[in-house]
Amino acid sequence: MSGTAAADQWGRRRLVRTLAVVAMAALLLLGGLAYAVYSAVASTRTTTAAPAAAAQAAAQLPPGPARRDAIAAAAMLAVPPEASRSGTPSARQSLTLTLPPAGKVGPADVPTGFPKTPEGAIGQLAAIETTVLQGMSIDRAHQVHAAWSTTNAVPVEAWELTGNIQAFLSSGAGQYADSLHAAVVATPVAAQVKGVDGTDWVLACVLLDVKAQISTQARIAYGHCERMQWTDQDGGRWVIGDGPAPARAPSTWPGTDLANDAGWKILTSPADQ
């Protein structure tokens, strides 16, 4: 074999190896989040009326801590892990929910200024989630949690978003993220109000489209709920409220029959109206 041919063959092998590493890195980038999603939705039950009935029963309780705990604990639709990866668009028209825009930047550089409405609570939760997930840093999660939760909220060490970052970093993705200039982008695509208690408490849920991009792309849908509580701090804003973590949200591909059955409403902005 001539020197040129040998060099070409070696060059092709190196290219194949490089492409294989890049493709694997893209998969690993979402490995941590996917693990968190899979552990949250390990059940393979199909549509059932039980979650809706539990939420309705909780809503009939008198205002106060018992009502809030019952709303938070009510089970949501259980879906199989593959529901977060892809799905067939529904032939039905999906319900929509208009998300108000942020008016300013708040503590820990999180967008804020959302109104004292259930939609405003969803907007604030979405801003918290996207800031934490796109930062993919334990230190960043601590900063955001400290600025955007009450003293009796789930501690940062037990916070679901912190667990997602831990899983991401321990999956092996972290070693590729800097060298391959990877980017994680979390985009709110759907949401729902699981329940309310007065005007200052909302159990808000957001469905995120989470993408990891290198030279190829990996992608999952990720649902997450929080107790959102209004505080008069800084002129009034929503924060993560007191109490244990809510029941896990269903992670379904947006716009599918399963997403509709799970209660997700496609997010729109005022400009879309």
VOBA-1610 file (N, C-alpha, C; in pm, whole numbers, padded with zeros to 5 digits, always signed):
BEGIN
Met+00086-00119+00000Met+00000+00000+00000Met+00089+00124+00000Ser+00060+00220-00089Ser+00141+00340-00098Ser+00122+00426+00026Gly+00217+00518+00047Gly+00206+00606+00162Gly+00081+00692+00156Thr+00044+00736+00036Thr-00076+00820+00022Thr-00201+00742+00056Ala-00210+00616+00006Ala-00327+00533+00034Ala-00338+00503+00182Ala-00224+00473+00245Ala-00226+00443+00388Ala-00271+00565+00468Ala-00223+00682+00426Ala-00261+00804+00495Ala-00410+00831+00479Asp-00463+00806+00358Asp-00605+00827+00334Asp-00689+00733+00420Gln-00644+00604+00428Gln-00718+00507+00509Gln-00716+00546+00656Trp-00600+00589+00704Trp-00591+00632+00843Trp-00679+00754+00867Gly-00681+00846+00769Gly-00763+00964+00781Gly-00911+00931+00787Arg-00954+00831+00708Arg-01094+00791+00710Arg-01130+00728+00843Arg-01038+00643+00895Arg-01063+00581+01025Arg-01074+00686+01134Arg-00987+00785+01130Arg-00992+00892+01230Arg-01123+00969+01219Leu-01168+00995+01095Leu-01294+01067+01076Leu-01410+00987+01132Val-01412+00855+01104Val-01520+00770+01154Val-01521+00770+01306Arg-01402+00758+01367Arg-01394+00760+01513Arg-01443+00893+01570Thr-01404+01001+01506Thr-01445+01134+01552Thr-01596+01149+01544Leu-01654+01108+01431Leu-01799+01118+01416Leu-01871+01031+01518Ala-01815+00913+01547Ala-01876+00823+01645Ala-01875+00887+01783Val-01762+00952+01818Val-01752+01017+01949Val-01851+01132+01959Val-01863+01212+01853Val-01955+01324+01854Val-02099+01276+01868Ala-02134+01171+01794Ala-02270+01117+01802Ala-02299+01063+01942Met-02201+00993+02000Met-02219+00940+02134Met-02232+01052+02235Ala-02153+01158+02217Ala-02160+01270+02310Ala-02297+01335+02308Ala-02356+01347+02189Ala-02490+01407+02180Ala-02591+01325+02257Leu-02577+01193+02252Leu-02668+01108+02328Leu-02643+01120+02477Leu-02516+01127+02514Leu-02483+01137+02656Leu-02527+01269+02716Leu-02530+01375+02635Leu-02568+01505+02687Leu-02706+01503+02750Leu-02796+01423+02694Leu-02929+01413+02752Leu-02946+01288+02836Gly-02839+01213+02851Gly-02849+01091+02929Gly-02895+01115+03071Gly-02840+01220+03134Gly-02880+01249+03271Gly-03026+01287+03282Leu-03071+01377+03195Leu-03210+01418+03198Leu-03302+01302+03162Ala-03260+01224+03062Ala-03342+01110+03023Ala-03356+01012+03138Tyr-03247+00991+03212Tyr-03253+00901+03327Tyr-03353+00951+03429Ala-03350+01083+03454Ala-03444+01141+03550Ala-03588+01124+03502Val-03608+01145+03371Val-03742+01129+03316Val-03787+00984+03327Tyr-03700+00892+03289Tyr-03737+00751+03291Tyr-03770+00704+03432Ser-03692+00749+03531Ser-03719+00708+03669Ser-03850+00766+03719Ala-03888+00880+03662Ala-04012+00945+03704Ala-04135+00882+03641Val-04119+00818+03526Val-04235+00767+03453Val-04218+00618+03424Ala-04166+00545+03520Ala-04138+00403+03498Ala-04264+00321+03475Ser-04377+00367+03525Ser-04502+00294+03505Ser-04542+00297+03358Thr-04610+00192+03313Thr-04654+00184+03174Thr-04806+00185+03164Arg-04872+00242+03266Arg-05017+00251+03261Arg-05061+00343+03148Thr-05177+00317+03094Thr-05232+00402+02991Thr-05333+00497+03053Thr-05407+00567+02968Thr-05499+00669+03018Thr-05595+00615+03121Thr-05612+00693+03229Thr-05705+00655+03334Thr-05770+00780+03389Ala-05891+00768+03437Ala-05961+00883+03493Ala-05920+00911+03637Ala-05846+00821+03701Ala-05812+00835+03842Ala-05738+00965+03874Pro-05634+01005+03797Pro-05565+01129+03831Pro-05659+01250+03831Ala-05743+01261+03731Ala-05836+01374+03725Ala-05931+01373+03844Ala-05978+01255+03882Ala-06070+01244+03995Ala-06002+01286+04124Ala-05875+01249+04142Ala-05801+01285+04263Ala-05782+01436+04271Ala-05751+01499+04159Ala-05732+01644+04158Ala-05864+01716+04187Gln-05973+01665+04133Gln-06104+01725+04157Gln-06143+01713+04304Ala-06115+01596+04364Ala-06146+01577+04506Ala-06065+01673+04592Ala-05938+01693+04557Ala-05854+01786+04633Ala-05907+01928+04624Ala-05959+01964+04507Ala-06009+02100+04486Ala-06134+02130+04568Gln-06201+02026+04617Gln-06322+02046+04697Gln-06292+02071+04844Leu-06167+02054+04886Leu-06131+02075+05026Leu-06131+02224+05060Pro-06151+02259+05187Pro-06147+02400+05227Pro-06008+02459+05200Pro-06001+02589+05178Pro-05870+02653+05156Pro-05776+02628+05273Gly-05648+02618+05242Gly-05549+02600+05348Gly-05448+02493+05316Pro-05359+02462+05411Pro-05251+02366+05389Pro-05299+02228+05343Ala-05409+02176+05398Ala-05456+02042+05361Ala-05495+02038+05214Arg-05561+02142+05168Arg-05602+02150+05028Arg-05479+02155+04938Arg-05381+02236+04976Arg-05260+02249+04895Arg-05183+02117+04888Asp-05172+02050+05002Asp-05101+01922+05003Asp-05173+01817+04918Ala-05307+01818+04923Ala-05384+01720+04846Ala-05371+01746+04697Ile-05374+01873+04657Ile-05355+01907+04515Ile-05217+01863+04469Ala-05115+01894+04549Ala-04978+01859+04512Ala-04957+01709+04502Ala-05018+01634+04595Ala-04995+01489+04601Ala-05079+01411+04501Ala-05185+01469+04446Ala-05272+01397+04353Ala-05190+01346+04235Ala-05203+01218+04206Ala-05126+01158+04096Ala-05168+01216+03963Met-05072+01227+03873Met-05100+01270+03737Met-05091+01148+03645Leu-05128+01167+03520Leu-05130+01055+03426Leu-04993+00989+03417Ala-04988+00858+03435Ala-04862+00783+03423Ala-04842+00745+03277Val-04723+00765+03227Val-04693+00739+03086Val-04565+00657+03075Pro-04547+00583+02965Pro-04425+00504+02948Pro-04306+00593+02915Pro-04184+00548+02943Pro-04065+00630+02918Pro-04053+00679+02775Glu-04091+00596+02678Glu-04075+00635+02538Glu-04163+00753+02499Ala-04261+00785+02582Ala-04349+00898+02552Ala-04272+01030+02551Ser-04156+01036+02617Ser-04078+01160+02622Ser-03990+01178+02499Arg-03980+01075+02415Arg-03886+01079+02303Arg-03949+01123+02171Ser-04070+01079+02145Ser-04135+01112+02018Ser-04282+01072+02027Gly-04356+01106+01922Gly-04497+01070+01920Gly-04563+01119+01794Thr-04678+01062+01762Thr-04753+01101+01643Thr-04840+01222+01676Pro-04834+01328+01595Pro-04919+01444+01622Pro-05066+01405+01629Ser-05135+01461+01724Ser-05276+01429+01743Ser-05361+01487+01631Ala-05464+01413+01592Ala-05561+01464+01495Ala-05657+01561+01560Arg-05659+01559+01693Arg-05744+01653+01767Arg-05673+01788+01779Gln-05749+01892+01794Gln-05692+02024+01816Gln-05653+02037+01963Ser-05528+02067+01988Ser-05480+02081+02126Ser-05529+02211+02187Leu-05559+02207+02316Leu-05592+02328+02387Leu-05467+02416+02401Thr-05487+02545+02416Thr-05373+02636+02427Thr-05382+02718+02556Leu-05270+02775+02595Leu-05261+02859+02714Leu-05165+02973+02681Thr-05209+03096+02700Thr-05125+03213+02668Thr-05033+03245+02784Leu-04905+03249+02756Leu-04804+03275+02859Leu-04767+03423+02858Pro-04782+03494+02969Pro-04746+03637+02971Pro-04595+03653+02963Pro-04548+03764+02906Pro-04403+03786+02896Pro-04345+03833+03029Ala-04216+03810+03046Ala-04145+03862+03163Ala-04129+04013+03147Gly-04134+04085+03258Gly-04121+04230+03250Gly-03983+04281+03285Lys-03901+04196+03351Lys-03769+04240+03394Lys-03686+04119+03432Val-03563+04145+03471Val-03474+04040+03520Val-03467+04051+03673Gly-03485+03938+03742Gly-03489+03938+03886Gly-03366+03880+03950Pro-03376+03841+04078Pro-03263+03782+04150Pro-03205+03661+04075Ala-03074+03644+04086Ala-03001+03535+04020Ala-03018+03539+03868Asp-03049+03659+03815Asp-03063+03679+03670Asp-03173+03593+03609Val-03278+03567+03686Val-03393+03492+03636Val-03499+03591+03588Pro-03553+03574+03467Pro-03659+03663+03420Pro-03778+03661+03517Thr-03840+03777+03537Thr-03952+03786+03629Thr-04044+03899+03584Gly-04130+03946+03676Gly-04225+04048+03640Gly-04357+03991+03591Phe-04382+03864+03621Phe-04505+03799+03578Phe-04621+03839+03669Pro-04741+03845+03616Pro-04855+03891+03696Pro-04899+03789+03801Lys-04980+03837+03895Lys-05034+03752+04002Lys-05157+03678+03951Thr-05131+03586+03859Thr-05234+03502+03797Thr-05178+03361+03783Pro-05262+03259+03762Pro-05208+03125+03738Pro-05113+03120+03619Glu-05145+03196+03514Glu-05056+03201+03398Glu-04922+03267+03434Gly-04928+03365+03523Gly-04804+03427+03568Gly-04718+03331+03649Ala-04782+03246+03729Ala-04708+03145+03805Ala-04639+03048+03712Ile-04709+03009+03605Ile-04648+02919+03506Ile-04529+02986+03438Gly-04547+03114+03403Gly-04436+03186+03339Gly-04314+03193+03428Gln-04334+03216+03559Gln-04220+03223+03650Gln-04154+03088+03667Leu-04234+02982+03679Leu-04176+02848+03689Leu-04095+02815+03565Ala-04147+02847+03447Ala-04074+02820+03323Ala-03941+02894+03321Ala-03940+03019+03370Ala-03816+03096+03372Ala-03715+03034+03468Ile-03761+02985+03583Ile-03673+02918+03679Ile-03615+02791+03618Glu-03700+02710+03558Glu-03657+02582+03500Glu-03554+02602+03390Thr-03583+02691+03297Thr-03492+02709+03184Thr-03358+02765+03229Thr-03360+02854+03328Thr-03234+02909+03380Thr-03148+02799+03441Val-03209+02712+03521Val-03134+02606+03588Val-03085+02501+03489Leu-03173+02454+03403Leu-03135+02344+03313Leu-03033+02388+03209Gln-03044+02511+03161Gln-02947+02557+03061Gln-02813+02591+03125Gly-02813+02619+03255Gly-02688+02641+03325Gly-02612+02512+03349Met-02685+02401+03373Met-02626+02269+03397Met-02509+02277+03495Ser-02533+02342+03607Ser-02429+02360+03709Ser-02493+02347+03846Ile-02431+02270+03934Ile-02481+02258+04070Ile-02479+02393+04141Asp-02372+02470+04120Asp-02363+02602+04182Asp-02476+02692+04133Arg-02506+02687+04004Arg-02613+02770+03949Arg-02747+02728+04007Ala-02769+02597+04022Ala-02894+02549+04082Ala-02909+02601+04224His-02799+02603+04300His-02804+02655+04437His-02839+02804+04436Gln-02780+02880+04346Gln-02807+03024+04339Gln-02955+03050+04310Val-03009+02981+04210Val-03148+03003+04170Val-03243+02957+04280His-03215+02841+04337His-03302+02788+04442His-03306+02883+04562Ala-03191+02936+04602Ala-03185+03027+04716Ala-03265+03155+04691Ala-03264+03202+04568Ala-03332+03327+04534Ala-03479+03309+04503Trp-03521+03185+04471Trp-03656+03166+04418Trp-03735+03057+04490Ser-03708+03037+04619Ser-03787+02941+04696Ser-03802+02990+04840Thr-03907+02946+04906Thr-03929+02981+05046Thr-03838+02896+05134Thr-03828+02933+05260Thr-03739+02859+05351Thr-03790+02718+05379Asn-03920+02696+05362Asn-03977+02562+05387Asn-04008+02486+05259Ala-03950+02529+05148Ala-03964+02455+05022Ala-03873+02332+05025Val-03887+02245+04927Val-03797+02130+04913Val-03652+02182+04911Pro-03562+02130+04996Pro-03423+02178+04996Pro-03355+02152+04863Val-03256+02234+04833Val-03191+02227+04703Val-03128+02090+04678Glu-03080+02025+04785Glu-03017+01893+04766Glu-03118+01788+04722Ala-03246+01808+04756Ala-03350+01712+04719Ala-03436+01762+04603Trp-03403+01877+04549Trp-03480+01938+04440Trp-03465+01855+04313Glu-03574+01832+04244Glu-03571+01749+04124Glu-03476+01805+04018Leu-03472+01936+04002Leu-03383+01994+03902Leu-03237+01975+03938Thr-03204+01981+04066Thr-03067+01953+04108Thr-03031+01808+04076Gly-03127+01717+04101Gly-03103+01576+04069Gly-03080+01554+03921Asn-03151+01629+03836Asn-03129+01617+03693Asn-02987+01657+03655Ile-02938+01765+03714Ile-02803+01811+03684Ile-02700+01710+03733Gln-02721+01656+03853Gln-02630+01553+03903Gln-02624+01434+03808Ala-02741+01390+03762Ala-02745+01276+03670Ala-02675+01310+03539Phe-02695+01431+03491Phe-02630+01476+03367Phe-02479+01472+03381Leu-02429+01531+03489Leu-02284+01540+03507Leu-02221+01403+03532Ser-02293+01313+03600Ser-02237+01181+03629Ser-02254+01084+03513Ser-02333+01122+03410Ser-02358+01030+03299Ser-02240+01020+03204Gly-02144+01111+03218Gly-02032+01114+03124Gly-02046+01228+03025Ala-02162+01291+03020Ala-02183+01400+02925Ala-02096+01520+02958Gly-02071+01542+03087Gly-01996+01659+03127Gly-01858+01668+03064Gln-01793+01554+03042Gln-01658+01558+02987Gln-01657+01598+02841Tyr-01772+01586+02773Tyr-01780+01625+02632Tyr-01831+01767+02614Ala-01905+01816+02712Ala-01977+01942+02694Ala-01884+02058+02659Asp-01772+02073+02732Asp-01682+02184+02706Asp-01601+02163+02579Ser-01545+02044+02562Ser-01456+02019+02449Ser-01530+02023+02316Leu-01656+01988+02314Leu-01733+01986+02190Leu-01828+02105+02180His-01816+02199+02273His-01897+02320+02270His-02045+02286+02263Ala-02085+02195+02346Ala-02225+02153+02348Ala-02311+02261+02411Ala-02437+02261+02374Ala-02533+02355+02432Ala-02660+02281+02466Val-02712+02305+02585Val-02841+02251+02624Val-02940+02366+02622Val-03049+02348+02551Val-03152+02451+02539Val-03284+02392+02586Ala-03348+02457+02682Ala-03477+02413+02733Ala-03583+02517+02696Thr-03685+02473+02623Thr-03789+02563+02574Thr-03925+02521+02628Pro-03997+02605+02700Pro-04132+02570+02744Pro-04224+02557+02624Val-04294+02444+02612Val-04381+02423+02497Val-04527+02399+02536Ala-04550+02357+02659Ala-04687+02332+02705Ala-04691+02349+02856Ala-04811+02361+02911Ala-04825+02382+03055Ala-04966+02346+03098Gln-04984+02341+03229Gln-05117+02321+03285Gln-05120+02370+03429Val-05238+02410+03473Val-05260+02445+03613Val-05326+02325+03678Lys-05255+02261+03768Lys-05310+02143+03834Lys-05412+02180+03941Gly-05394+02295+04003Gly-05488+02340+04106Gly-05448+02475+04161Val-05542+02541+04228Val-05515+02670+04289Val-05575+02672+04430Asp-05524+02761+04512Asp-05580+02784+04646Asp-05574+02934+04671Gly-05684+03004+04646Gly-05683+03148+04656Gly-05611+03210+04537Thr-05569+03333+04556Thr-05501+03405+04448Thr-05349+03401+04460Asp-05298+03345+04572Asp-05154+03350+04596Asp-05086+03214+04597Trp-05156+03110+04548Trp-05095+02977+04545Trp-05144+02900+04422Val-05051+02846+04346Val-05083+02772+04222Val-04993+02650+04214Leu-05052+02535+04181Leu-04970+02419+04148Leu-04952+02423+03997Ala-04838+02474+03955Ala-04810+02496+03813Ala-04724+02384+03757Cys-04748+02348+03632Cys-04671+02243+03564Cys-04630+02293+03426Val-04507+02265+03387Val-04454+02307+03258Val-04392+02187+03188Leu-04420+02175+03058Leu-04358+02073+02974Leu-04252+02140+02889Leu-04128+02094+02903Leu-04014+02153+02833Leu-03967+02065+02717Asp-03926+02130+02611Asp-03856+02063+02501Asp-03707+02086+02527Val-03635+01980+02567Val-03495+01993+02605Val-03408+01934+02494Lys-03318+02016+02441Lys-03233+01974+02330Lys-03086+01988+02368Ala-03005+01892+02324Ala-02859+01902+02335Ala-02805+01902+02193Gln-02729+02003+02159Gln-02682+02020+02022Gln-02529+02022+02018Ile-02471+01931+01938Ile-02328+01940+01908Ile-02324+01949+01756Ser-02281+01844+01688Ser-02294+01841+01542Ser-02420+01765+01505Thr-02478+01699+01603Thr-02607+01635+01587Thr-02690+01670+01709Gln-02811+01625+01714Gln-02901+01670+01820Gln-02967+01554+01891Ala-02976+01564+02022Ala-03056+01472+02103Ala-03165+01554+02169Arg-03280+01491+02196Arg-03396+01570+02237Arg-03492+01487+02320Ile-03548+01548+02426Ile-03652+01483+02505Ile-03757+01586+02546Ala-03874+01538+02584Ala-03976+01621+02648Ala-03968+01592+02797Tyr-03981+01697+02879Tyr-03963+01682+03023Tyr-04067+01765+03097Gly-04154+01699+03173Gly-04258+01767+03250Gly-04216+01785+03395His-04251+01900+03452His-04208+01932+03588His-04312+02022+03655Cys-04346+01994+03782Cys-04444+02073+03856Cys-04381+02131+03983Glu-04433+02244+04027Glu-04390+02305+04153Glu-04508+02374+04220Arg-04501+02385+04354Arg-04593+02469+04430Arg-04544+02613+04414Met-04620+02696+04347Met-04581+02835+04327Met-04661+02924+04422Gln-04590+03007+04497Gln-04650+03087+04603Gln-04614+03235+04582Trp-04712+03322+04592Trp-04688+03464+04573Trp-04627+03525+04698Thr-04525+03608+04679Thr-04462+03680+04789Thr-04460+03828+04754Asp-04462+03913+04855Asp-04459+04057+04833Asp-04317+04110+04815Gln-04218+04023+04820Gln-04079+04065+04801Gln-04060+04128+04663Asp-03972+04228+04658Asp-03934+04292+04530Asp-04055+04340+04452Gly-04156+04387+04523Gly-04273+04438+04455Gly-04375+04332+04418Gly-04349+04207+04459Gly-04440+04097+04431Gly-04388+04005+04323Arg-04374+03877+04354Arg-04329+03779+04256Arg-04365+03639+04303Trp-04368+03545+04209Trp-04393+03405+04239Trp-04263+03336+04277Val-04268+03249+04379Val-04152+03168+04420Val-04200+03024+04443Ile-04106+02932+04453Ile-04139+02793+04485Ile-04178+02787+04632Gly-04299+02735+04660Gly-04357+02746+04792Gly-04325+02634+04889Asp-04382+02647+05008Asp-04362+02552+05117Asp-04417+02414+05081Gly-04356+02311+05141Gly-04413+02178+05133Gly-04333+02079+05049Pro-04369+01950+05063Pro-04300+01845+04986Pro-04319+01862+04836Ala-04233+01797+04759Ala-04241+01803+04613Ala-04374+01746+04565Pro-04433+01805+04462Pro-04559+01753+04407Pro-04537+01618+04339Ala-04648+01552+04308Ala-04641+01429+04229Ala-04575+01460+04094Arg-04505+01361+04040Arg-04433+01380+03915Arg-04528+01414+03801Ala-04482+01503+03714Ala-04560+01539+03595Ala-04534+01440+03483Pro-04632+01416+03397Pro-04611+01326+03283Pro-04522+01392+03178Ser-04419+01322+03135Ser-04329+01373+03031Ser-04372+01313+02897Thr-04447+01389+02821Thr-04504+01341+02695Thr-04461+01431+02581Trp-04448+01373+02464Trp-04416+01453+02345Trp-04531+01550+02319Pro-04502+01681+02309Pro-04612+01778+02297Pro-04693+01760+02169Gly-04822+01787+02181Gly-04910+01782+02065Gly-04961+01646+02028Thr-04930+01544+02110Thr-04977+01408+02083Thr-05107+01382+02159Asp-05173+01271+02125Asp-05294+01234+02199Asp-05263+01215+02347Leu-05148+01153+02376Leu-05111+01128+02516Leu-05088+01259+02590Ala-05025+01356+02524Ala-05004+01486+02586Ala-05138+01555+02615Asn-05230+01543+02520Asn-05363+01601+02542Asn-05434+01533+02658Asp-05425+01400+02662Asp-05488+01325+02771Asp-05426+01360+02906Ala-05298+01394+02906Ala-05228+01428+03030Ala-05261+01570+03077Gly-05334+01646+02998Gly-05375+01779+03039Gly-05287+01892+02989Trp-05185+01862+02907Trp-05095+01967+02861Trp-05164+02057+02759Lys-05146+02187+02775Lys-05196+02287+02681Lys-05077+02354+02612Ile-05084+02366+02481Ile-04974+02426+02405Ile-04962+02574+02441Leu-04839+02617+02471Leu-04816+02755+02510Leu-04814+02848+02390Thr-04876+02963+02407Thr-04872+03069+02306Thr-04834+03199+02377Ser-04795+03298+02299Ser-04762+03429+02353Ser-04870+03528+02310Pro-04879+03643+02380Pro-04979+03741+02341Pro-04968+03781+02194Ala-04847+03775+02137Ala-04828+03814+01997Ala-04896+03716+01902Asp-04921+03593+01951Asp-04985+03492+01867Asp-05136+03511+01858Gln-05190+03596+01946Gln-05335+03609+01952Gln-05389+03693+01836
//
